[in-house]
Amino acid sequence: MSPLLLRRLSDETLGRRLAAGEAAAFDELYRRYVHRLSAYGAHLLGDTVSGDDVAERVILDVAHVEV
């Protein structure tokens, strides 16, 4: 599916696609939320690098991706 079409899908639909193993769904959810999660983590921890680390870990944990 094209990236433009993925942008029109709801988070719920992307979550179902992610659960079915569709990598493009992960990419779109990552694109949607990484900056917000990073900013929130940086706000809580007082450090942008730590905020980025937390955002990455949260997204990978939610997606059940092993690094």
N, C-alpha and C positions, 0 to 999 in steps of 0.2 A: 504494500500500500504506500502511496506517495506521502511524503512528510506533510504536504499541504492538507491532505485528507485526514491525516492523523490529528492535526491541530483542531479539527472540527469535532472530534470524538470527546465524549465526557470522560472524566476521570474513572468512573465506574467501568465504562466499556474498555478503557485502556488497562485497567486493573485485571479484568477478565482475560484480555489478550495476553497480558504479561504472565498471568497464571498458566496460560496455555503454552508459554514459551516463546512468545513473539518478541524478539529483541527490539524491534522498532517501537513497540509500546513502551519498553523501558526507556529508550532514548527520549521519547516525547515527555514522559512523566518526569524524567530527570531535567529536561529543558524547562519544564513548567515550574519546578519547585526548588532547584538547587540554590538559586540566588536568595530566595526567601529564607530557606533553612540556614544558609550561611550567615545571612544578616542577623537572624534571630540567635544563632549560636554565638556569633561575635558579640552581640549585645549582652547575652547572659554571662559569657566568659571574659569579656573585656579584651578580646584578642581576635583579629580577623583570621589568622592562620588556624587557630583552634576552632573557630567557627566553621571554616571550610572543612576541616577534618571531621567535625561532628556531622555536618551536613552529608558528607560523602558516606560516612559510616551508617547513618540513619537510612539513607536511600538504599544502600546495599543490603542492610538488614531487612528492610521492608520487602525488597525484591528477592530476598533469599539467595543472593549472589555471593559466591566464595571468591576471595581475593588471594 
